[in-house]
C-alpha cells in the first residue's frame, strides 16, 4: 500500500500538533548558553540556547520578557523554562520561553551586578561627585515607610543626639513595584521645595527582594541628581545596595544613619568644657609668665634708680664726643699737611715763580702768548709781563734761532 502524499503545510501541521500535544514538552526546563541574543522593537526576545554539541532556537515574547529582572547577554549560562512550539511557515521548532534563570547566582544578583557595572562606568559612584554632609543640619528629610521600625529609631536617635534639628518625614513605600517611583518623587520634591538640608533614605533589613527598590536605576539616578546631600541607610551591615554606592554617605543601618547625620550634643558639651578648661589654663599660664616678667623688670636698675641710666648715657656721650673731637682734629691736621704739600707743588709750577727769576712773557694785543718769532711782525706792539708789572714794547726786528736774516 502506497504512503499518502502530504503537502508541506500538512506535514508541518502534523508535526506541530504532535509536538505541542506532547505533555513532556509542555513544561520544560533546559540549561545552556545564550547565543545571538537579540531584542526586537516589538519587545520580543530571540536567541539560541546551545551546549557543546547542539543548539535550540528560542523565543521569549514581550509579556514574558517584561518580567525579567536582569539583562540577558550572549555567553551567559541560564536555565530556560517554557514549552516547545512549531513555526509551521519555516518548518522549525523552538522553545517558547516563559522565564530565564541565571545559573550559579540568582537573577536579582545578576541584575544588581549589571546595573552596578553600568552606573560605575558612567561615573555615578565617583568620589569627586560626593557632596559634604552638613555638620549641624537644621532640617532633615527622612524618606522611608512611616509604618516601619526604622523611621521610629531614626527619629528617636536624632532627637536624643541633636534636638535642635527639625525632622521632616516624607512617607513612601519601600517595597514592591510602586516603591521606586514614590522614592524618586520624594527626593525630587525635597529638592524642588528645599524642604531640608540633608536627606536620609532607606529601610530596615530584609531579603534581596525586600530591598530591591533601592537597587532600582531610577532611584539611583534620583539620588545622584539630588542637590541636597543624601545618606543611604538600607538594611543591616552586610546589605549593600546600588543606592549605597550612589549616595553621598552610606550608613550600615538606619540607626547608624541618624548617628552620622547629627553630632551628639553631649559630646559637643564635653568638647566645649574641655576647650574652656584649656583656655583657662592657657590664660593662667600667660598671666603667670607676664607676672614673672613684671617682677624681673621691677628689679632692674633703671626702675630702682631711674637717673642712673641717664648718668651712664651721659658718660658714654662724653666718651663719644671726645672720640669724635680727636678724630676731627686728626682729619684737619691731615688735610692741612696735604694742603701745604699741594700748595708747594702748585707754587713750584707757577709762571710767576719763573718771572721772579728774571724772565718775561710777551703777549700781543689779542692776549696771545708769543712762543715763536713767526707770531710777530715788525712794528707790532707787544706787552712784556715781568714779576712786578708790565712793559710795553714795539717789535723792531725778529729772527729765528740760527737765521742770519732779520725781518
VENMO-V349433 format. One line per field, one symbol per residue. ss: DSSP state (a for helix, b for strand, c for the rest). phi: phi as a letter, one per 20 degrees, with the letter a starting at -180 (. if undefined). A space follows every 10 residues. Layout:
ss: ???
phi: ???
This chain:
ss: cccccccaaa aaaaaaaaaa ccaaaccbbb bbbbbbbbbc ccccbbbbbb ccccbbbbbb caaaaccccc ccccccbbbb bbbbbbbccc cbbbbbbbbb bbccccaaaa aaaaaaaaaa aaccccaaac ccccccccbb bbbbccccaa aaaaaaaaaa accccbbbbb bcccccccaa aaaaaaaaaa aacccccbbb bbbccccccc caaaacaaaa aaaaaccccb bbbbcccccc caaaaaccbb bccaaaaaaa acccaaaaaa aaaaaaaaaa aaaaaaaaaa aaaaaaaacc aaaacaaaaa aaaaaaaaaa aaaaaaaaaa aaaaaaaaaa aaaaaaaacc aaaaaccccc bbbbccccbc ccaaaccccc bbbbbbccbb bbbbcccccc ccccccc
phi: .fffedffff fffffgffff efffdecdcc drdfblfcde gfnedcaddc cfcbccfccc fgffffefdc dfcgneecdd drcecceffe mcdbeeedac cfencfffff ffffffffff fenfefffef efeffcfecc eddaffeeff ffffffffff ebffeedded fbfdbofefg ffffffffff ffdlfbdbdd craffrffff efgedfffff ffffeffegc decdmdgffc dfgffeffbd dfbgffffff fcfeffffff ffffffffff ffffffffff ffffffffef ffefcgffff ggffffffff ffffffffff ffffffffff ffffffffef ffffffeoec decefenefe dbffedcfnf eccdddfdrc cebcfdbbbf fneeeee
